[in-house]
Amino acid sequence: MSGPIEPLHPSQQRISDAERHQVAELLREAAGDGRIDLDELDERLEATYAAKTYADLVPITHDLPVTASTQPLAHRAARPEVVGGPRSERGVAIMGGFERKGVWTVPEVLNVLCIMGGAELDLREARFAAREVVLNVTTFMGGAEITVSEGTRVVVEGVGIMGGYAGPRHATDADNDPNAPLVRIRGVAIMGGVNVTRKRLRA
């Protein structure tokens, strides 16, 4: 029986069409600035649209300055903006749902209770009221899905009782960056589950 499959290094992951277009735009800007000539532009554009992984893009752009607007999406770990806001809020889902997503402000402490219901908390576009925010999520025969950006540190301190409390399955650079905003997730999942994942927003 074969062993577990090792996760791919980020550089070996497949790129999207949107990311190819971003690199192509970077090349066109470089040609417009006189950094590369038209022949080089054509060669690099051809290589860009033939690229399959992030590693394939390295030799195409290694000698060009990359701005935030043209940097490939996978190389940008968006960090939540810390803007200040409410000290605490609460959400309740009893045989129903509680949802927060899009652009919203995560309070310093968010208390969520799910009883035979579910909660969906998407923090990828959210702003934080403090550099460290706490989500107290307790479920009874219910569940909660929490999504954070790759630029966010996450600490999961919840307990599962005949249920589960699961943190992100992969680490990012943010985990070792003390300056990255922190989401601390606490609570108890009784015959239910709380799942925390990291995802990038689609382009």
C-alpha positions in Angstrom: 0.0 0.0 0.0 1.5 3.3 -1.0 2.1 6.0 1.6 0.3 9.4 1.9 0.8 11.8 -1.0 3.0 14.7 -0.1 1.5 18.1 -0.8 3.0 20.0 -3.8 5.4 22.9 -3.1 3.5 26.1 -4.0 5.9 26.7 -6.9 4.7 23.4 -8.5 1.0 24.2 -8.3 -0.9 24.9 -11.5 -1.6 28.5 -12.5 -4.9 29.9 -13.8 -5.7 31.9 -16.9 -6.2 35.0 -14.8 -2.6 34.7 -13.5 -1.2 34.2 -17.0 -3.0 37.4 -18.0 -1.5 39.3 -15.0 2.0 38.2 -16.1 1.3 39.2 -19.7 0.2 42.7 -18.5 3.4 43.0 -16.5 5.4 42.2 -19.6 3.5 44.7 -21.7 4.1 47.4 -19.1 7.9 46.4 -19.1 7.9 46.8 -22.9 6.2 50.2 -22.6 8.8 51.3 -20.1 11.6 50.2 -22.4 12.8 47.4 -20.1 12.4 44.7 -22.8 12.2 45.1 -26.6 9.4 43.9 -28.8 11.1 40.6 -29.7 11.6 39.8 -26.1 8.0 40.7 -25.4 6.8 38.2 -28.0 9.1 35.5 -26.7 8.0 36.0 -23.1 4.3 36.3 -23.9 4.6 32.9 -25.7 6.3 31.4 -22.7 3.7 32.9 -20.4 0.7 31.4 -22.1 2.5 28.0 -22.3 3.3 28.1 -18.6 1.6 25.5 -16.4 3.1 26.1 -12.9 4.2 29.1 -10.9 7.8 27.8 -11.3 7.4 28.3 -15.1 6.8 32.0 -14.6 10.1 32.6 -12.6 12.5 32.8 -15.6 10.0 35.0 -17.5 9.8 37.7 -14.9 12.9 37.3 -12.7 14.6 40.4 -14.0 11.5 42.6 -14.0 10.1 44.7 -11.0 6.8 43.2 -9.9 4.3 45.6 -8.5 1.4 44.6 -6.2 -1.1 45.1 -9.0 0.7 42.7 -11.4 2.1 40.1 -8.9 0.5 36.7 -9.5 -2.4 36.0 -7.2 -0.8 33.0 -5.6 2.2 35.1 -4.6 0.0 37.6 -2.8 -1.2 36.6 0.6 -3.8 39.3 1.3 -3.8 40.4 4.8 -6.9 41.7 6.6 -6.8 45.4 7.2 -6.9 46.4 10.9 -9.3 49.4 11.1 -10.8 49.2 14.6 -14.4 48.5 15.3 -16.8 46.9 17.7 -15.6 45.2 20.9 -18.0 42.3 20.6 -20.9 40.9 18.7 -22.9 37.7 18.7 -24.6 35.4 16.2 -27.1 32.7 16.8 -28.3 29.9 14.5 -31.1 27.8 16.0 -32.4 25.4 13.4 -31.3 28.0 10.9 -28.2 29.8 9.7 -25.9 32.7 10.5 -23.7 34.2 7.8 -21.1 36.8 7.4 -19.1 37.2 4.2 -17.9 39.8 1.7 -16.7 43.1 3.1 -17.5 43.3 6.9 -15.7 44.1 10.1 -14.8 41.3 12.5 -15.2 42.5 16.1 -12.5 41.9 18.6 -14.7 39.1 20.0 -17.4 37.3 18.0 -19.6 34.8 19.9 -21.5 32.3 17.7 -23.9 29.6 18.9 -25.3 27.0 16.5 -28.0 24.6 17.8 -29.2 22.3 15.0 -28.1 25.0 12.7 -25.1 26.3 10.8 -22.8 29.3 10.5 -20.7 30.5 7.6 -18.0 33.0 8.4 -15.9 34.1 5.4 -13.0 36.4 6.6 -11.2 36.8 3.3 -12.5 40.2 2.5 -13.2 41.3 6.1 -11.5 44.0 8.0 -10.5 43.4 11.6 -11.3 45.5 14.6 -8.0 44.5 16.2 -4.7 42.8 15.2 -6.0 39.7 17.1 -9.6 38.7 17.0 -11.3 35.9 18.8 -14.1 33.7 17.4 -16.0 31.8 20.1 -17.9 29.2 18.1 -20.0 26.6 20.0 -22.2 24.1 18.1 -24.7 21.5 19.3 -25.8 19.1 16.5 -24.8 21.8 14.1 -21.8 23.1 12.3 -19.7 26.1 11.3 -17.5 26.8 8.3 -14.8 29.5 8.7 -12.7 30.7 5.8 -9.6 32.8 6.2 -7.1 34.3 3.7 -3.6 33.0 3.3 -2.2 36.1 4.9 -3.9 35.4 8.2 -2.4 33.5 11.2 -4.8 31.0 12.7 -4.9 29.4 16.1 -7.6 26.8 16.7 -8.2 26.0 20.4 -11.7 24.4 20.1 -12.7 21.0 21.5 -14.8 18.3 19.8 -17.1 16.1 21.9 -18.6 13.5 19.7 -17.8 16.0 17.0 -14.8 17.8 15.5 -12.8 21.0 15.5 -10.5 21.2 12.5 -7.9 23.8 11.6 -6.4 24.7 8.2 -4.7 21.7 6.5 -1.8 23.7 5.1 0.5 26.3 6.5 1.5 29.6 4.9 4.2 32.2 5.5 1.7 34.1 7.7 2.0 31.3 10.4 5.6 32.4 11.1 5.0 36.1 10.7 4.3 37.8 14.1 3.1 40.9 12.3 0.3 39.1 10.5 -3.2 39.5 11.9 -4.3 36.6 14.1 -7.7 34.8 14.3 -8.0 32.8 17.5 -10.9 30.2 17.3 -12.3 28.7 20.5 -15.4 26.8 21.6 -16.9 23.4 21.8 -18.4 21.2 19.0 -20.9 18.7 20.5 -22.2 16.2 18.0 -21.3 18.7 15.4 -18.3 20.3 13.7 -16.3 23.4 13.2 -14.0 23.5 10.1 -11.4 26.2 9.4 -9.9 26.5 5.9 -7.6 28.8 4.0 -8.7 29.9 0.5 -7.8 32.5 -2.0 -10.5 34.6 -3.6 -11.1 33.9 -7.2 -9.8 36.5 -9.6 
